[in-house]
Amino acid sequence: MPTTGRFAPSPSGPLHFGSLVAALASYCQARSQQGQWLLRIEDVDTPRVVSGSDQQILRDLEAFGFTWDGPVLYQSDQFEQYRFYLETLLARGDCYGCECSRRILREQGARSGPLGQIYPGNCRRKKLPPAGNSIRLNTAAANTVSFVDQVYGEFELNLPESVGDFVLRRADNIFAYHLAVVVDDELQGVDEVVRGADLLENTCLHIFLQQKLGFASPRYMHIPLVNNAQGVKLSKQTGANPIDHRHASRQLLAALSHLEQSPDVELQHASPEEVLDWAISHWKPGSIPALPAASVETFGA
């Protein structure tokens, strides 16, 4: 059965080289299996949205030769779906209202884990109303969640000890990434997720939430990150340079090299579409290294 993958950038700025690596890996993984590749704009965190960046992302992907199946899904059009599933969890008693802020938890000496502050369950029994408060998912009975990643192998996380109860909707009524991505993948029929290795721990949260909602879990493939010159993950927040249409093929070849796909040297003068065709037909996911982030090449004029 053909797979359904997706690429889900956030419209908080233009695509950068790290984004390109993620798009390329998810594209090749889906297309090499004669599967669908969906495009989702993750604009659930509305205050971080940069006006017009979604259209720039679409233009960038087209300039680099990518084609997607079906209409583009915007998370901002999915709020009713997120609300439905959140209310389902609340009705079952799996979630609860919480009045704790990061500052309060810091003052109380909350421990830190791989995803930040570990929530100690202060509000589990307070029966606070959802309105005006954040809503957290109770992880007391979660224990250890594990999965086998297609690159990094077996990965596990003890949710109560390492994360605690995590937020599904913020106090300002913005739905959390965790809820949005789990609901979107289910409703879009996504059965294989390819994304950066910085989300390995988050995947354990998503699997637990999928189990709570009765959703099937996709297969997961996490790919090595790209660092900037200062050794920090390449991202919009760290000032990553936008990808440059003038060097589309060169940047695709660099992305393939980052994924250790050994692109043919004869592709140096090929079009982006030709590079993608080669990448799909020669795709070897087993060659992707389970390594820490690597530095990015700077593409000048």
C-alpha positions in Angstrom: 0.0 0.0 0.0 1.5 3.4 -1.0 2.6 5.6 1.9 1.3 9.1 2.6 3.9 11.5 3.9 3.9 15.3 4.4 6.0 18.4 4.8 4.8 20.8 7.4 6.7 24.1 7.6 5.6 27.0 9.9 5.0 30.4 8.2 7.3 32.3 10.6 9.7 33.2 7.8 11.2 31.8 4.6 12.6 28.3 4.1 16.2 27.8 5.0 18.7 25.0 4.3 17.5 22.9 7.2 13.9 23.2 5.9 15.1 22.0 2.5 16.8 18.9 4.0 13.5 18.0 5.8 11.4 18.6 2.6 13.8 16.6 0.5 13.9 13.6 2.9 10.1 13.5 3.3 9.6 13.9 -0.5 12.0 11.1 -1.5 10.7 8.8 1.2 7.1 9.2 0.0 7.8 9.3 -3.8 10.2 6.4 -3.8 7.3 4.3 -2.5 4.9 5.7 -5.1 3.2 7.5 -2.3 1.5 10.9 -1.7 3.4 13.9 -0.5 1.1 16.4 1.3 1.9 20.0 2.2 0.7 21.5 5.5 1.2 25.0 6.7 1.6 24.9 10.5 0.2 28.3 11.4 -1.5 27.2 14.7 0.7 29.6 16.7 -0.9 32.6 15.1 1.3 35.3 16.9 4.4 33.9 15.2 3.0 34.0 11.7 4.8 36.3 9.4 2.4 37.8 6.8 3.1 36.5 3.3 5.6 33.8 4.3 3.2 31.0 3.5 3.1 32.1 -0.2 6.9 32.5 -0.2 7.2 28.9 1.0 5.0 27.7 -1.8 7.0 29.6 -4.4 10.3 28.3 -2.9 9.1 24.7 -3.1 7.9 25.1 -6.7 11.3 26.7 -7.7 13.1 23.7 -6.3 11.0 21.3 -8.3 8.7 19.9 -5.5 5.1 19.0 -6.4 2.5 18.1 -3.8 -0.8 16.2 -3.8 -4.1 17.8 -3.1 -4.7 21.2 -1.6 -2.5 22.8 1.0 -3.8 22.3 4.5 -3.7 25.3 6.9 -3.9 24.6 10.6 -5.7 27.9 11.1 -8.6 26.2 9.2 -8.6 23.2 11.6 -9.5 24.9 14.9 -12.9 23.3 15.2 -11.3 19.8 14.7 -8.8 20.5 17.5 -11.5 21.8 19.8 -13.6 18.6 19.2 -10.8 16.3 20.1 -9.7 18.4 23.1 -13.3 18.4 24.4 -13.4 14.6 24.0 -10.3 14.3 26.2 -11.8 16.7 28.8 -15.0 14.7 28.9 -13.1 11.5 29.6 -11.1 13.1 32.4 -7.8 12.8 30.5 -7.2 16.5 30.6 -7.6 19.3 33.2 -7.4 23.0 33.6 -4.1 24.4 34.9 -3.2 27.8 36.3 0.6 27.3 36.5 2.8 29.6 34.5 6.4 28.9 33.7 7.4 31.6 36.2 5.4 29.9 39.0 7.0 26.5 38.2 10.4 28.1 38.1 9.9 29.7 41.5 8.7 26.4 42.9 11.9 24.8 41.7 10.5 22.6 38.9 13.1 20.3 37.5 14.2 20.5 33.9 14.0 17.6 31.3 14.7 17.2 27.6 11.7 19.3 26.7 12.0 22.0 29.4 10.2 22.2 32.7 8.9 18.9 34.1 5.4 19.6 35.2 4.8 18.1 38.7 1.0 17.8 38.5 0.1 20.7 40.7 -3.4 21.2 39.3 -4.4 17.6 38.6 -7.0 17.6 41.4 -8.0 21.2 41.6 -10.8 20.8 39.1 -10.1 24.2 37.5 -12.3 25.3 34.6 -10.8 25.0 31.1 -11.7 28.6 30.3 -9.0 31.1 31.2 -6.5 28.3 32.0 -4.2 26.1 30.0 -5.3 22.5 29.5 -2.8 19.7 30.2 -2.9 16.0 29.3 -2.5 13.8 32.4 0.5 11.5 31.9 0.5 9.9 35.4 -0.2 6.5 33.9 1.9 6.9 30.8 5.1 5.3 32.1 7.7 4.8 29.3 6.6 5.4 25.7 8.9 3.8 23.0 9.1 3.5 19.3 11.5 2.3 16.6 12.8 5.2 14.5 13.9 4.3 10.9 17.2 6.2 11.4 17.9 6.4 15.1 16.5 3.0 16.1 14.7 2.3 19.4 13.9 5.4 21.3 12.1 5.7 24.6 11.0 8.4 27.1 9.4 8.1 30.5 6.8 10.8 30.3 5.9 11.2 34.0 9.6 11.5 35.0 11.0 13.4 32.0 8.1 15.6 30.8 5.1 15.5 33.1 1.6 16.6 32.0 2.0 18.6 28.8 -0.1 21.4 27.4 -2.6 20.8 24.7 -4.1 24.3 24.7 -2.5 27.4 26.2 -4.3 29.8 28.5 -4.6 32.3 25.6 -6.7 29.7 23.7 -3.9 28.8 21.2 -3.8 25.1 20.6 -0.5 23.4 21.2 1.6 21.9 18.4 1.3 18.5 20.0 -2.5 18.4 19.6 -2.6 20.0 16.2 0.0 17.7 14.6 -1.5 14.5 16.0 -5.0 15.5 14.8 -3.8 16.7 11.4 -1.8 13.5 10.7 -4.8 11.3 11.6 -7.3 13.3 9.5 -4.9 13.5 6.5 -4.2 9.8 6.6 -0.4 10.4 7.1 1.2 7.0 7.9 4.8 8.0 7.7 6.4 11.1 9.3 9.9 12.4 8.3 11.2 15.3 10.3 14.2 16.6 12.2 15.9 14.7 15.1 15.1 17.5 17.5 11.6 16.1 17.6 12.5 12.6 18.8 11.4 13.3 22.3 8.2 15.0 21.1 7.3 11.8 19.1 6.9 10.0 22.4 4.3 12.6 23.5 2.5 12.3 20.2 2.3 8.5 20.4 0.8 8.7 23.9 -1.7 11.3 22.7 -2.5 9.1 19.7 -3.2 6.2 22.0 -5.5 8.4 24.1 -7.5 9.4 21.1 -7.6 5.9 19.5 -5.4 6.9 16.5 -3.0 4.7 14.8 0.7 5.8 15.1 2.5 6.6 11.8 6.0 5.2 11.1 8.7 7.7 12.1 12.0 8.7 10.5 14.0 11.5 12.1 16.9 13.0 10.2 20.1 14.7 11.4 19.9 18.4 11.9 21.9 21.1 10.4 23.9 23.6 12.5 24.9 27.2 11.7 28.5 28.4 12.0 28.1 28.9 15.7 27.1 25.3 16.3 23.4 26.2 16.9 20.5 24.4 15.1 19.8 26.2 11.8 16.4 27.8 12.2 14.5 31.0 11.4 14.9 32.0 15.1 18.7 31.8 14.8 18.8 34.0 11.6 19.2 31.2 9.0 19.6 32.5 5.5 16.7 31.8 3.1 17.2 29.2 0.4 18.3 30.9 -2.9 16.5 30.0 -6.2 19.7 30.9 -8.1 21.4 27.9 -6.6 18.5 25.4 -6.4 20.2 22.4 -7.9 23.4 23.0 -5.9 21.5 23.3 -2.6 19.5 20.1 -3.4 22.8 18.3 -4.0 24.2 19.6 -0.7 21.0 18.4 1.1 21.5 15.0 -0.5 25.1 14.9 0.7 24.0 15.9 4.2 21.7 12.8 4.1 24.7 10.7 2.7 22.9 9.8 -0.5 26.1 10.2 -2.6 24.6 12.3 -5.4 26.1 11.8 -8.9 28.7 14.4 -9.8 27.1 14.7 -13.2 24.1 16.3 -11.6 26.0 19.6 -11.0 24.5 21.1 -14.1 21.1 19.4 -13.9 17.8 21.2 -13.3 16.1 20.9 -9.9 13.5 18.5 -11.4 16.3 16.3 -12.7 18.0 16.3 -9.3 14.8 15.3 -7.6 14.1 12.5 -10.1 17.6 11.1 -9.5 17.2 11.4 -5.7 13.9 9.5 -5.8 15.2 6.7 -8.0 18.4 6.3 -5.9 16.9 6.9 -2.5 18.6 4.9 0.3 17.1 5.7 3.7 19.4 3.2 5.3 22.3 5.5 4.4 21.0 8.4 6.5 23.4 8.8 9.4 22.1 8.8 13.0 24.4 11.7 13.9 24.4 15.0 15.7 23.9 18.1 13.6 26.4 19.1 11.0 27.4 22.5 9.8 25.7 24.1 6.8 27.5 25.4 3.7 27.0 29.0 2.9 25.7 29.6 -0.6 27.0 32.9 -2.0 26.1 34.8 -5.1 
